Amino acid sequence: PPGASGQPTVDADRRLEAERQRLAALEAEWEEKLRAAELELSVERAKMARERAQLEEMRVDVEAIRKASAAGPGPGAAAPGKPGGRNWLNKLGLSGGE
């Protein structure tokens, strides 16, 4: 029980207030750390999304090249062992060499 002067109650109040301030400071510190971590994660997610988009674009390009090479030479391409490759232009009279 507090004495006649009320001194123990004042000391307890001071200790409680100091503890509250310490806890508030810790809370603010951890909230700041959490914000920094969330920002770092957001930046990393954006970086990964860009890399994923680049990889997908490269995959599409490789697939197109693979399909084109599997389909054989396109129009106007020279067959292996044959010179030229623009004979169809000559046949139409559009060779431009005349």
Helices and strands as residue ranges (DSSP letters): H 7-71, H 87-92
